Amino acid sequence: MGRHVVYVLECGDGSFYTGYTTDVARRLAEHDAGEGAKYTRGRGPFRVVHRESFASRSAALSREAAIKALTRADKARLVASS
């Protein structure tokens, strides 16, 4: 499994947030504590609904950008296929 992870959270309001990390548990704790991304503040609780691992940071960041560009319906299909 790669060290670089792209993850999708389902927020308490039903929206999706996509991010990059090298430690999913730590990053989820940051989101829960309100120290994560500005978008997630006040949108908890959070649930990791999708993750993909990569060997390189650049590959992970490219995939993160691709997922962020998806429509909500496409993200829902991605999550459902996980």
mmCIF file of the N, C-alpha and C atoms, coordinates in Angstrom:
data_MODEL
# 
_entry.id   MODEL 
# 
loop_
_atom_site.group_PDB 
_atom_site.id 
_atom_site.type_symbol 
_atom_site.label_atom_id 
_atom_site.label_alt_id 
_atom_site.label_comp_id 
_atom_site.label_asym_id 
_atom_site.label_entity_id 
_atom_site.label_seq_id 
_atom_site.pdbx_PDB_ins_code 
_atom_site.Cartn_x 
_atom_site.Cartn_y 
_atom_site.Cartn_z 
_atom_site.occupancy 
_atom_site.B_iso_or_equiv 
_atom_site.pdbx_formal_charge 
_atom_site.auth_seq_id 
_atom_site.auth_comp_id 
_atom_site.auth_asym_id 
_atom_site.auth_atom_id 
_atom_site.pdbx_PDB_model_num 
ATOM 1   N N  . MET A 1 1  ? 0.854   -1.183 0.000   1.00 0.00 ? 1  MET A N  1 
ATOM 2   C CA . MET A 1 1  ? 0.000   0.000  0.000   1.00 0.00 ? 1  MET A CA 1 
ATOM 3   C C  . MET A 1 1  ? 0.892   1.237  0.000   1.00 0.00 ? 1  MET A C  1 
ATOM 4   N N  . GLY A 1 2  ? 0.505   2.228  -0.750  1.00 0.00 ? 2  GLY A N  1 
ATOM 5   C CA . GLY A 1 2  ? 1.290   3.444  -0.851  1.00 0.00 ? 2  GLY A CA 1 
ATOM 6   C C  . GLY A 1 2  ? 1.191   4.320  0.375   1.00 0.00 ? 2  GLY A C  1 
ATOM 7   N N  . ARG A 1 3  ? 2.122   5.195  0.503   1.00 0.00 ? 3  ARG A N  1 
ATOM 8   C CA . ARG A 1 3  ? 2.183   6.098  1.633   1.00 0.00 ? 3  ARG A CA 1 
ATOM 9   C C  . ARG A 1 3  ? 1.299   7.323  1.448   1.00 0.00 ? 3  ARG A C  1 
ATOM 10  N N  . HIS A 1 4  ? 0.968   7.646  0.236   1.00 0.00 ? 4  HIS A N  1 
ATOM 11  C CA . HIS A 1 4  ? 0.190   8.842  -0.080  1.00 0.00 ? 4  HIS A CA 1 
ATOM 12  C C  . HIS A 1 4  ? -1.256  8.435  -0.358  1.00 0.00 ? 4  HIS A C  1 
ATOM 13  N N  . VAL A 1 5  ? -2.175  9.064  0.342   1.00 0.00 ? 5  VAL A N  1 
ATOM 14  C CA . VAL A 1 5  ? -3.575  8.638  0.283   1.00 0.00 ? 5  VAL A CA 1 
ATOM 15  C C  . VAL A 1 5  ? -4.484  9.796  -0.116  1.00 0.00 ? 5  VAL A C  1 
ATOM 16  N N  . VAL A 1 6  ? -5.397  9.515  -1.028  1.00 0.00 ? 6  VAL A N  1 
ATOM 17  C CA . VAL A 1 6  ? -6.483  10.424 -1.369  1.00 0.00 ? 6  VAL A CA 1 
ATOM 18  C C  . VAL A 1 6  ? -7.717  9.826  -0.717  1.00 0.00 ? 6  VAL A C  1 
ATOM 19  N N  . TYR A 1 7  ? -8.470  10.653 -0.016  1.00 0.00 ? 7  TYR A N  1 
ATOM 20  C CA . TYR A 1 7  ? -9.637  10.149 0.703   1.00 0.00 ? 7  TYR A CA 1 
ATOM 21  C C  . TYR A 1 7  ? -10.848 11.030 0.401   1.00 0.00 ? 7  TYR A C  1 
ATOM 22  N N  . VAL A 1 8  ? -12.017 10.438 0.551   1.00 0.00 ? 8  VAL A N  1 
ATOM 23  C CA . VAL A 1 8  ? -13.273 11.166 0.414   1.00 0.00 ? 8  VAL A CA 1 
ATOM 24  C C  . VAL A 1 8  ? -14.021 11.004 1.721   1.00 0.00 ? 8  VAL A C  1 
ATOM 25  N N  . LEU A 1 9  ? -14.413 12.137 2.298   1.00 0.00 ? 9  LEU A N  1 
ATOM 26  C CA . LEU A 1 9  ? -15.238 12.133 3.504   1.00 0.00 ? 9  LEU A CA 1 
ATOM 27  C C  . LEU A 1 9  ? -16.672 12.414 3.126   1.00 0.00 ? 9  LEU A C  1 
ATOM 28  N N  . GLU A 1 10 ? -17.583 11.785 3.827   1.00 0.00 ? 10 GLU A N  1 
ATOM 29  C CA . GLU A 1 10 ? -18.972 12.203 3.771   1.00 0.00 ? 10 GLU A CA 1 
ATOM 30  C C  . GLU A 1 10 ? -19.194 13.033 5.016   1.00 0.00 ? 10 GLU A C  1 
ATOM 31  N N  . CYS A 1 11 ? -19.610 14.267 4.824   1.00 0.00 ? 11 CYS A N  1 
ATOM 32  C CA . CYS A 1 11 ? -19.826 15.183 5.936   1.00 0.00 ? 11 CYS A CA 1 
ATOM 33  C C  . CYS A 1 11 ? -21.229 14.971 6.511   1.00 0.00 ? 11 CYS A C  1 
ATOM 34  N N  . GLY A 1 12 ? -21.445 15.494 7.713   1.00 0.00 ? 12 GLY A N  1 
ATOM 35  C CA . GLY A 1 12 ? -22.730 15.361 8.374   1.00 0.00 ? 12 GLY A CA 1 
ATOM 36  C C  . GLY A 1 12 ? -23.878 15.952 7.591   1.00 0.00 ? 12 GLY A C  1 
ATOM 37  N N  . ASP A 1 13 ? -23.597 16.915 6.714   1.00 0.00 ? 13 ASP A N  1 
ATOM 38  C CA . ASP A 1 13 ? -24.648 17.528 5.903   1.00 0.00 ? 13 ASP A CA 1 
ATOM 39  C C  . ASP A 1 13 ? -24.869 16.788 4.582   1.00 0.00 ? 13 ASP A C  1 
ATOM 40  N N  . GLY A 1 14 ? -24.175 15.658 4.406   1.00 0.00 ? 14 GLY A N  1 
ATOM 41  C CA . GLY A 1 14 ? -24.344 14.857 3.200   1.00 0.00 ? 14 GLY A CA 1 
ATOM 42  C C  . GLY A 1 14 ? -23.414 15.220 2.064   1.00 0.00 ? 14 GLY A C  1 
ATOM 43  N N  . SER A 1 15 ? -22.636 16.273 2.214   1.00 0.00 ? 15 SER A N  1 
ATOM 44  C CA . SER A 1 15 ? -21.701 16.661 1.162   1.00 0.00 ? 15 SER A CA 1 
ATOM 45  C C  . SER A 1 15 ? -20.445 15.795 1.228   1.00 0.00 ? 15 SER A C  1 
ATOM 46  N N  . PHE A 1 16 ? -19.674 15.851 0.150   1.00 0.00 ? 16 PHE A N  1 
ATOM 47  C CA . PHE A 1 16 ? -18.410 15.116 0.084   1.00 0.00 ? 16 PHE A CA 1 
ATOM 48  C C  . PHE A 1 16 ? -17.246 16.095 0.125   1.00 0.00 ? 16 PHE A C  1 
ATOM 49  N N  . TYR A 1 17 ? -16.165 15.666 0.784   1.00 0.00 ? 17 TYR A N  1 
ATOM 50  C CA . TYR A 1 17 ? -14.923 16.429 0.803   1.00 0.00 ? 17 TYR A CA 1 
ATOM 51  C C  . TYR A 1 17 ? -13.814 15.481 0.384   1.00 0.00 ? 17 TYR A C  1 
ATOM 52  N N  . THR A 1 18 ? -12.970 15.906 -0.531  1.00 0.00 ? 18 THR A N  1 
ATOM 53  C CA . THR A 1 18 ? -11.847 15.099 -1.006  1.00 0.00 ? 18 THR A CA 1 
ATOM 54  C C  . THR A 1 18 ? -10.550 15.746 -0.553  1.00 0.00 ? 18 THR A C  1 
ATOM 55  N N  . GLY A 1 19 ? -9.641  14.934 -0.028  1.00 0.00 ? 19 GLY A N  1 
ATOM 56  C CA . GLY A 1 19 ? -8.369  15.464 0.445   1.00 0.00 ? 19 GLY A CA 1 
ATOM 57  C C  . GLY A 1 19 ? -7.226  14.492 0.240   1.00 0.00 ? 19 GLY A C  1 
ATOM 58  N N  . TYR A 1 20 ? -6.044  14.962 0.593   1.00 0.00 ? 20 TYR A N  1 
ATOM 59  C CA . TYR A 1 20 ? -4.799  14.189 0.476   1.00 0.00 ? 20 TYR A CA 1 
ATOM 60  C C  . TYR A 1 20 ? -4.133  14.157 1.839   1.00 0.00 ? 20 TYR A C  1 
ATOM 61  N N  . THR A 1 21 ? -3.527  13.032 2.185   1.00 0.00 ? 21 THR A N  1 
ATOM 62  C CA . THR A 1 21 ? -2.787  12.917 3.434   1.00 0.00 ? 21 THR A CA 1 
ATOM 63  C C  . THR A 1 21 ? -1.808  11.751 3.353   1.00 0.00 ? 21 THR A C  1 
ATOM 64  N N  . THR A 1 22 ? -0.932  11.690 4.325   1.00 0.00 ? 22 THR A N  1 
ATOM 65  C CA . THR A 1 22 ? -0.086  10.514 4.487   1.00 0.00 ? 22 THR A CA 1 
ATOM 66  C C  . THR A 1 22 ? -0.527  9.713  5.702   1.00 0.00 ? 22 THR A C  1 
ATOM 67  N N  . ASP A 1 23 ? -1.526  10.216 6.444   1.00 0.00 ? 23 ASP A N  1 
ATOM 68  C CA . ASP A 1 23 ? -2.026  9.543  7.648   1.00 0.00 ? 23 ASP A CA 1 
ATOM 69  C C  . ASP A 1 23 ? -3.526  9.839  7.778   1.00 0.00 ? 23 ASP A C  1 
ATOM 70  N N  . VAL A 1 24 ? -4.350  8.917  7.332   1.00 0.00 ? 24 VAL A N  1 
ATOM 71  C CA . VAL A 1 24 ? -5.795  9.144  7.300   1.00 0.00 ? 24 VAL A CA 1 
ATOM 72  C C  . VAL A 1 24 ? -6.360  9.335  8.703   1.00 0.00 ? 24 VAL A C  1 
ATOM 73  N N  . ALA A 1 25 ? -5.943  8.532  9.667   1.00 0.00 ? 25 ALA A N  1 
ATOM 74  C CA . ALA A 1 25 ? -6.471  8.644  11.035  1.00 0.00 ? 25 ALA A CA 1 
ATOM 75  C C  . ALA A 1 25 ? -6.163  10.015 11.635  1.00 0.00 ? 25 ALA A C  1 
ATOM 76  N N  . ARG A 1 26 ? -4.934  10.485 11.458  1.00 0.00 ? 26 ARG A N  1 
ATOM 77  C CA . ARG A 1 26 ? -4.567  11.808 11.973  1.00 0.00 ? 26 ARG A CA 1 
ATOM 78  C C  . ARG A 1 26 ? -5.380  12.901 11.306  1.00 0.00 ? 26 ARG A C  1 
ATOM 79  N N  . ARG A 1 27 ? -5.522  12.794 9.997   1.00 0.00 ? 27 ARG A N  1 
ATOM 80  C CA . ARG A 1 27 ? -6.248  13.830 9.251   1.00 0.00 ? 27 ARG A CA 1 
ATOM 81  C C  . ARG A 1 27 ? -7.721  13.844 9.632   1.00 0.00 ? 27 ARG A C  1 
ATOM 82  N N  . LEU A 1 28 ? -8.316  12.683 9.824   1.00 0.00 ? 28 LEU A N  1 
ATOM 83  C CA . LEU A 1 28 ? -9.713  12.613 10.249  1.00 0.00 ? 28 LEU A CA 1 
ATOM 84  C C  . LEU A 1 28 ? -9.875  13.244 11.629  1.00 0.00 ? 28 LEU A C  1 
ATOM 85  N N  . ALA A 1 29 ? -8.926  12.995 12.525  1.00 0.00 ? 29 ALA A N  1 
ATOM 86  C CA . ALA A 1 29 ? -8.965  13.615 13.853  1.00 0.00 ? 29 ALA A CA 1 
ATOM 87  C C  . ALA A 1 29 ? -8.872  15.138 13.744  1.00 0.00 ? 29 ALA A C  1 
ATOM 88  N N  . GLU A 1 30 ? -8.068  15.632 12.813  1.00 0.00 ? 30 GLU A N  1 
ATOM 89  C CA . GLU A 1 30 ? -7.975  17.077 12.593  1.00 0.00 ? 30 GLU A CA 1 
ATOM 90  C C  . GLU A 1 30 ? -9.308  17.643 12.102  1.00 0.00 ? 30 GLU A C  1 
ATOM 91  N N  . HIS A 1 31 ? -9.938  16.947 11.180  1.00 0.00 ? 31 HIS A N  1 
ATOM 92  C CA . HIS A 1 31 ? -11.259 17.396 10.701  1.00 0.00 ? 31 HIS A CA 1 
ATOM 93  C C  . HIS A 1 31 ? -12.254 17.398 11.855  1.00 0.00 ? 31 HIS A C  1 
ATOM 94  N N  . ASP A 1 32 ? -12.259 16.330 12.646  1.00 0.00 ? 32 ASP A N  1 
ATOM 95  C CA . ASP A 1 32 ? -13.186 16.228 13.783  1.00 0.00 ? 32 ASP A CA 1 
ATOM 96  C C  . ASP A 1 32 ? -12.978 17.349 14.795  1.00 0.00 ? 32 ASP A C  1 
ATOM 97  N N  . ALA A 1 33 ? -11.724 17.773 14.963  1.00 0.00 ? 33 ALA A N  1 
ATOM 98  C CA . ALA A 1 33 ? -11.392 18.820 15.928  1.00 0.00 ? 33 ALA A CA 1 
ATOM 99  C C  . ALA A 1 33 ? -11.585 20.228 15.370  1.00 0.00 ? 33 ALA A C  1 
ATOM 100 N N  . GLY A 1 34 ? -12.037 20.326 14.112  1.00 0.00 ? 34 GLY A N  1 
ATOM 101 C CA . GLY A 1 34 ? -12.229 21.632 13.493  1.00 0.00 ? 34 GLY A CA 1 
ATOM 102 C C  . GLY A 1 34 ? -10.938 22.257 13.010  1.00 0.00 ? 34 GLY A C  1 
ATOM 103 N N  . GLU A 1 35 ? -9.880  21.459 12.930  1.00 0.00 ? 35 GLU A N  1 
ATOM 104 C CA . GLU A 1 35 ? -8.571  21.950 12.497  1.00 0.00 ? 35 GLU A CA 1 
ATOM 105 C C  . GLU A 1 35 ? -8.240  21.515 11.070  1.00 0.00 ? 35 GLU A C  1 
ATOM 106 N N  . GLY A 1 36 ? -9.178  20.855 10.428  1.00 0.00 ? 36 GLY A N  1 
ATOM 107 C CA . GLY A 1 36 ? -8.949  20.402 9.062   1.00 0.00 ? 36 GLY A CA 1 
ATOM 108 C C  . GLY A 1 36 ? -9.191  21.534 8.092   1.00 0.00 ? 36 GLY A C  1 
ATOM 109 N N  . ALA A 1 37 ? -9.620  21.196 6.925   1.00 0.00 ? 37 ALA A N  1 
ATOM 110 C CA . ALA A 1 37 ? -9.883  22.186 5.886   1.00 0.00 ? 37 ALA A CA 1 
ATOM 111 C C  . ALA A 1 37 ? -11.019 23.119 6.289   1.00 0.00 ? 37 ALA A C  1 
ATOM 112 N N  . LYS A 1 38 ? -10.951 24.328 5.803   1.00 0.00 ? 38 LYS A N  1 
ATOM 113 C CA . LYS A 1 38 ? -11.989 25.311 6.097   1.00 0.00 ? 38 LYS A CA 1 
ATOM 114 C C  . LYS A 1 38 ? -13.373 24.795 5.699   1.00 0.00 ? 38 LYS A C  1 
ATOM 115 N N  . TYR A 1 39 ? -13.446 24.085 4.588   1.00 0.00 ? 39 TYR A N  1 
ATOM 116 C CA . TYR A 1 39 ? -14.732 23.565 4.107   1.00 0.00 ? 39 TYR A CA 1 
ATOM 117 C C  . TYR A 1 39 ? -15.395 22.658 5.135   1.00 0.00 ? 39 TYR A C  1 
ATOM 118 N N  . THR A 1 40 ? -14.612 21.857 5.842   1.00 0.00 ? 40 THR A N  1 
ATOM 119 C CA . THR A 1 40 ? -15.205 20.858 6.738   1.00 0.00 ? 40 THR A CA 1 
ATOM 120 C C  . THR A 1 40 ? -15.597 21.414 8.102   1.00 0.00 ? 40 THR A C  1 
ATOM 121 N N  . ARG A 1 41 ? -15.132 22.585 8.446   1.00 0.00 ? 41 ARG A N  1 
ATOM 122 C CA . ARG A 1 41 ? -15.463 23.142 9.767   1.00 0.00 ? 41 ARG A CA 1 
ATOM 123 C C  . ARG A 1 41 ? -16.966 23.310 9.917   1.00 0.00 ? 41 ARG A C  1 
ATOM 124 N N  . GLY A 1 42 ? -17.511 22.723 10.963  1.00 0.00 ? 42 GLY A N  1 
ATOM 125 C CA . GLY A 1 42 ? -18.936 22.812 11.227  1.00 0.00 ? 42 GLY A CA 1 
ATOM 126 C C  . GLY A 1 42 ? -19.786 21.858 10.411  1.00 0.00 ? 42 GLY A C  1 
ATOM 127 N N  . ARG A 1 43 ? -19.167 20.974 9.635   1.00 0.00 ? 43 ARG A N  1 
ATOM 128 C CA . ARG A 1 43 ? -19.932 20.046 8.800   1.00 0.00 ? 43 ARG A CA 1 
ATOM 129 C C  . ARG A 1 43 ? -19.883 18.615 9.303   1.00 0.00 ? 43 ARG A C  1 
ATOM 130 N N  . GLY A 1 44 ? -19.322 18.377 10.491  1.00 0.00 ? 44 GLY A N  1 
ATOM 131 C CA . GLY A 1 44 ? -19.207 17.019 11.030  1.00 0.00 ? 44 GLY A CA 1 
ATOM 132 C C  . GLY A 1 44 ? -20.548 16.478 11.454  1.00 0.00 ? 44 GLY A C  1 
ATOM 133 N N  . PRO A 1 45 ? -20.627 15.240 11.837  1.00 0.00 ? 45 PRO A N  1 
ATOM 134 C CA . PRO A 1 45 ? -19.522 14.272 11.904  1.00 0.00 ? 45 PRO A CA 1 
ATOM 135 C C  . PRO A 1 45 ? -19.105 13.799 10.509  1.00 0.00 ? 45 PRO A C  1 
ATOM 136 N N  . PHE A 1 46 ? -17.916 13.226 10.459  1.00 0.00 ? 46 PHE A N  1 
ATOM 137 C CA . PHE A 1 46 ? -17.336 12.794 9.192   1.00 0.00 ? 46 PHE A CA 1 
ATOM 138 C C  . PHE A 1 46 ? -17.188 11.285 9.163   1.00 0.00 ? 46 PHE A C  1 
ATOM 139 N N  . ARG A 1 47 ? -17.243 10.764 7.943   1.00 0.00 ? 47 ARG A N  1 
ATOM 140 C CA . ARG A 1 47 ? -17.038 9.345  7.728   1.00 0.00 ? 47 ARG A CA 1 
ATOM 141 C C  . ARG A 1 47 ? -16.192 9.190  6.473   1.00 0.00 ? 47 ARG A C  1 
ATOM 142 N N  . VAL A 1 48 ? -15.103 8.440  6.578   1.00 0.00 ? 48 VAL A N  1 
ATOM 143 C CA . VAL A 1 48 ? -14.273 8.161  5.403   1.00 0.00 ? 48 VAL A CA 1 
ATOM 144 C C  . VAL A 1 48 ? -15.023 7.131  4.562   1.00 0.00 ? 48 VAL A C  1 
ATOM 145 N N  . VAL A 1 49 ? -15.391 7.520  3.348   1.00 0.00 ? 49 VAL A N  1 
ATOM 146 C CA . VAL A 1 49 ? -16.194 6.641  2.500   1.00 0.00 ? 49 VAL A CA 1 
ATOM 147 C C  . VAL A 1 49 ? -15.427 6.107  1.294   1.00 0.00 ? 49 VAL A C  1 
ATOM 148 N N  . HIS A 1 50 ? -14.221 6.636  1.076   1.00 0.00 ? 50 HIS A N  1 
ATOM 149 C CA . HIS A 1 50 ? -13.408 6.159  -0.050  1.00 0.00 ? 50 HIS A CA 1 
ATOM 150 C C  . HIS A 1 50 ? -11.962 6.549  0.212   1.00 0.00 ? 50 HIS A C  1 
ATOM 151 N N  . ARG A 1 51 ? -11.055 5.668  -0.172  1.00 0.00 ? 51 ARG A N  1 
ATOM 152 C CA . ARG A 1 51 ? -9.622  5.992  -0.106  1.00 0.00 ? 51 ARG A CA 1 
ATOM 153 C C  . ARG A 1 51 ? -8.870  5.233  -1.182  1.00 0.00 ? 51 ARG A C  1 
ATOM 154 N N  . GLU A 1 52 ? -7.839  5.883  -1.683  1.00 0.00 ? 52 GLU A N  1 
ATOM 155 C CA . GLU A 1 52 ? -6.953  5.292  -2.684  1.00 0.00 ? 52 GLU A CA 1 
ATOM 156 C C  . GLU A 1 52 ? -5.520  5.619  -2.277  1.00 0.00 ? 52 GLU A C  1 
ATOM 157 N N  . SER A 1 53 ? -4.639  4.631  -2.364  1.00 0.00 ? 53 SER A N  1 
ATOM 158 C CA . SER A 1 53 ? -3.237  4.816  -1.995  1.00 0.00 ? 53 SER A CA 1 
ATOM 159 C C  . SER A 1 53 ? -2.346  4.873  -3.226  1.00 0.00 ? 53 SER A C  1 
ATOM 160 N N  . PHE A 1 54 ? -1.286  5.675  -3.124  1.00 0.00 ? 54 PHE A N  1 
ATOM 161 C CA . PHE A 1 54 ? -0.353  5.878  -4.227  1.00 0.00 ? 54 PHE A CA 1 
ATOM 162 C C  . PHE A 1 54 ? 1.076   5.842  -3.709  1.00 0.00 ? 54 PHE A C  1 
ATOM 163 N N  . ALA A 1 55 ? 1.994   5.456  -4.573  1.00 0.00 ? 55 ALA A N  1 
ATOM 164 C CA . ALA A 1 55 ? 3.405   5.398  -4.205  1.00 0.00 ? 55 ALA A CA 1 
ATOM 165 C C  . ALA A 1 55 ? 4.050   6.776  -4.207  1.00 0.00 ? 55 ALA A C  1 
ATOM 166 N N  . SER A 1 56 ? 3.485   7.716  -4.990  1.00 0.00 ? 56 SER A N  1 
ATOM 167 C CA . SER A 1 56 ? 4.095   9.042  -5.056  1.00 0.00 ? 56 SER A CA 1 
ATOM 168 C C  . SER A 1 56 ? 3.080   10.132 -4.712  1.00 0.00 ? 56 SER A C  1 
ATOM 169 N N  . ARG A 1 57 ? 3.597   11.212 -4.185  1.00 0.00 ? 57 ARG A N  1 
ATOM 170 C CA . ARG A 1 57 ? 2.766   12.358 -3.833  1.00 0.00 ? 57 ARG A CA 1 
ATOM 171 C C  . ARG A 1 57 ? 2.127   12.962 -5.088  1.00 0.00 ? 57 ARG A C  1 
ATOM 172 N N  . SER A 1 58 ? 2.903   13.051 -6.156  1.00 0.00 ? 58 SER A N  1 
ATOM 173 C CA . SER A 1 58 ? 2.382   13.665 -7.374  1.00 0.00 ? 58 SER A CA 1 
ATOM 174 C C  . SER A 1 58 ? 1.218   12.870 -7.954  1.00 0.00 ? 58 SER A C  1 
ATOM 175 N N  . ALA A 1 59 ? 1.308   11.555 -7.918  1.00 0.00 ? 59 ALA A N  1 
ATOM 176 C CA . ALA A 1 59 ? 0.201   10.728 -8.411  1.00 0.00 ? 59 ALA A CA 1 
ATOM 177 C C  . ALA A 1 59 ? -1.047  10.926 -7.553  1.00 0.00 ? 59 ALA A C  1 
ATOM 178 N N  . ALA A 1 60 ? -0.847  10.997 -6.242  1.00 0.00 ? 60 ALA A N  1 
ATOM 179 C CA . ALA A 1 60 ? -1.983  11.199 -5.331  1.00 0.00 ? 60 ALA A CA 1 
ATOM 180 C C  . ALA A 1 60 ? -2.626  12.566 -5.547  1.00 0.00 ? 60 ALA A C  1 
ATOM 181 N N  . LEU A 1 61 ? -1.817  13.592 -5.707  1.00 0.00 ? 61 LEU A N  1 
ATOM 182 C CA . LEU A 1 61 ? -2.380  14.934 -5.905  1.00 0.00 ? 61 LEU A CA 1 
ATOM 183 C C  . LEU A 1 61 ? -3.098  15.054 -7.247  1.00 0.00 ? 61 LEU A C  1 
ATOM 184 N N  . SER A 1 62 ? -2.614  14.349 -8.246  1.00 0.00 ? 62 SER A N  1 
ATOM 185 C CA . SER A 1 62 ? -3.299  14.333 -9.541  1.00 0.00 ? 62 SER A CA 1 
ATOM 186 C C  . SER A 1 62 ? -4.664  13.668 -9.410  1.00 0.00 ? 62 SER A C  1 
ATOM 187 N N  . ARG A 1 63 ? -4.710  12.573 -8.687  1.00 0.00 ? 63 ARG A N  1 
ATOM 188 C CA . ARG A 1 63 ? -5.982  11.864 -8.478  1.00 0.00 ? 63 ARG A CA 1 
ATOM 189 C C  . ARG A 1 63 ? -6.930  12.704 -7.626  1.00 0.00 ? 63 ARG A C  1 
ATOM 190 N N  . GLU A 1 64 ? -6.400  13.390 -6.615  1.00 0.00 ? 64 GLU A N  1 
ATOM 191 C CA . GLU A 1 64 ? -7.234  14.265 -5.798  1.00 0.00 ? 64 GLU A CA 1 
ATOM 192 C C  . GLU A 1 64 ? -7.909  15.322 -6.672  1.00 0.00 ? 64 GLU A C  1 
ATOM 193 N N  . ALA A 1 65 ? -7.145  15.942 -7.555  1.00 0.00 ? 65 ALA A N  1 
ATOM 194 C CA . ALA A 1 65 ? -7.695  16.959 -8.452  1.00 0.00 ? 65 ALA A CA 1 
ATOM 195 C C  . ALA A 1 65 ? -8.759  16.365 -9.367  1.00 0.00 ? 65 ALA A C  1 
ATOM 196 N N  . ALA A 1 66 ? -8.528  15.148 -9.846  1.00 0.00 ? 66 ALA A N  1 
ATOM 197 C CA . ALA A 1 66 ? -9.495  14.498 -10.728 1.00 0.00 ? 66 ALA A CA 1 
ATOM 198 C C  . ALA A 1 66 ? -10.804 14.212 -9.997  1.00 0.00 ? 66 ALA A C  1 
ATOM 199 N N  . ILE A 1 67 ? -10.705 13.751 -8.763  1.00 0.00 ? 67 ILE A N  1 
ATOM 200 C CA . ILE A 1 67 ? -11.918 13.466 -7.994  1.00 0.00 ? 67 ILE A CA 1 
ATOM 201 C C  . ILE A 1 67 ? -12.654 14.760 -7.678  1.00 0.00 ? 67 ILE A C  1 
ATOM 202 N N  . LYS A 1 68 ? -11.931 15.806 -7.319  1.00 0.00 ? 68 LYS A N  1 
ATOM 203 C CA . LYS A 1 68 ? -12.571 17.090 -7.017  1.00 0.00 ? 68 LYS A CA 1 
ATOM 204 C C  . LYS A 1 68 ? -13.314 17.648 -8.235  1.00 0.00 ? 68 LYS A C  1 
ATOM 205 N N  . ALA A 1 69 ? -12.870 17.302 -9.423  1.00 0.00 ? 69 ALA A N  1 
ATOM 206 C CA . ALA A 1 69 ? -13.507 17.796 -10.650 1.00 0.00 ? 69 ALA A CA 1 
ATOM 207 C C  . ALA A 1 69 ? -14.780 17.022 -11.006 1.00 0.00 ? 69 ALA A C  1 
ATOM 208 N N  . LEU A 1 70 ? -15.012 15.885 -10.343 1.00 0.00 ? 70 LEU A N  1 
ATOM 209 C CA . LEU A 1 70 ? -16.201 15.089 -10.627 1.00 0.00 ? 70 LEU A CA 1 
ATOM 210 C C  . LEU A 1 70 ? -17.466 15.794 -10.150 1.00 0.00 ? 70 LEU A C  1 
ATOM 211 N N  . THR A 1 71 ? -18.563 15.472 -10.780 1.00 0.00 ? 71 THR A N  1 
ATOM 212 C CA . THR A 1 71 ? -19.853 15.969 -10.293 1.00 0.00 ? 71 THR A CA 1 
ATOM 213 C C  . THR A 1 71 ? -20.219 15.222 -9.016  1.00 0.00 ? 71 THR A C  1 
ATOM 214 N N  . ARG A 1 72 ? -21.183 15.747 -8.287  1.00 0.00 ? 72 ARG A N  1 
ATOM 215 C CA . ARG A 1 72 ? -21.624 15.066 -7.068  1.00 0.00 ? 72 ARG A CA 1 
ATOM 216 C C  . ARG A 1 72 ? -22.115 13.658 -7.385  1.00 0.00 ? 72 ARG A C  1 
ATOM 217 N N  . ALA A 1 73 ? -22.854 13.503 -8.471  1.00 0.00 ? 73 ALA A N  1 
ATOM 218 C CA . ALA A 1 73 ? -23.365 12.186 -8.869  1.00 0.00 ? 73 ALA A CA 1 
ATOM 219 C C  . ALA A 1 73 ? -22.215 11.226 -9.159  1.00 0.00 ? 73 ALA A C  1 
ATOM 220 N N  . ASP A 1 74 ? -21.169 11.709 -9.828  1.00 0.00 ? 74 ASP A N  1 
ATOM 221 C CA . ASP A 1 74 ? -20.017 10.862 -10.114 1.00 0.00 ? 74 ASP A CA 1 
ATOM 222 C C  . ASP A 1 74 ? -19.282 10.485 -8.828  1.00 0.00 ? 74 ASP A C  1 
ATOM 223 N N  . LYS A 1 75 ? -19.179 11.424 -7.893  1.00 0.00 ? 75 LYS A N  1 
ATOM 224 C CA . LYS A 1 75 ? -18.554 11.110 -6.597  1.00 0.00 ? 75 LYS A CA 1 
ATOM 225 C C  . LYS A 1 75 ? -19.375 10.067 -5.850  1.00 0.00 ? 75 LYS A C  1 
ATOM 226 N N  . ALA A 1 76 ? -20.688 10.189 -5.899  1.00 0.00 ? 76 ALA A N  1 
ATOM 227 C CA . ALA A 1 76 ? -21.548 9.202  -5.238  1.00 0.00 ? 76 ALA A CA 1 
ATOM 228 C C  . ALA A 1 76 ? -21.350 7.818  -5.840  1.00 0.00 ? 76 ALA A C  1 
ATOM 229 N N  . ARG A 1 77 ? -21.197 7.739  -7.173  1.00 0.00 ? 77 ARG A N  1 
ATOM 230 C CA . ARG A 1 77 ? -20.927 6.449  -7.817  1.00 0.00 ? 77 ARG A CA 1 
ATOM 231 C C  . ARG A 1 77 ? -19.559 5.906  -7.399  1.00 0.00 ? 77 ARG A C  1 
ATOM 232 N N  . LEU A 1 78 ? -18.560 6.767  -7.309  1.00 0.00 ? 78 LEU A N  1 
ATOM 233 C CA . LEU A 1 78 ? -17.241 6.345  -6.868  1.00 0.00 ? 78 LEU A CA 1 
ATOM 234 C C  . LEU A 1 78 ? -17.310 5.764  -5.462  1.00 0.00 ? 78 LEU A C  1 
ATOM 235 N N  . VAL A 1 79 ? -17.991 6.456  -4.582  1.00 0.00 ? 79 VAL A N  1 
ATOM 236 C CA . VAL A 1 79 ? -18.137 6.009  -3.189  1.00 0.00 ? 79 VAL A CA 1 
ATOM 237 C C  . VAL A 1 79 ? -18.896 4.683  -3.139  1.00 0.00 ? 79 VAL A C  1 
ATOM 238 N N  . ALA A 1 80 ? -19.947 4.561  -3.928  1.00 0.00 ? 80 ALA A N  1 
ATOM 239 C CA . ALA A 1 80 ? -20.750 3.338  -3.940  1.00 0.00 ? 80 ALA A CA 1 
ATOM 240 C C  . ALA A 1 80 ? -19.950 2.148  -4.435  1.00 0.00 ? 80 ALA A C  1 
ATOM 241 N N  . SER A 1 81 ? -18.973 2.388  -5.289  1.00 0.00 ? 81 SER A N  1 
ATOM 242 C CA . SER A 1 81 ? -18.163 1.302  -5.824  1.00 0.00 ? 81 SER A CA 1 
ATOM 243 C C  . SER A 1 81 ? -17.014 0.901  -4.898  1.00 0.00 ? 81 SER A C  1 
ATOM 244 N N  . SER A 1 82 ? -16.823 1.667  -3.827  1.00 0.00 ? 82 SER A N  1 
ATOM 245 C CA . SER A 1 82 ? -15.720 1.383  -2.878  1.00 0.00 ? 82 SER A CA 1 
ATOM 246 C C  . SER A 1 82 ? -16.018 0.181  -2.000  1.00 0.00 ? 82 SER A C  1 
# 
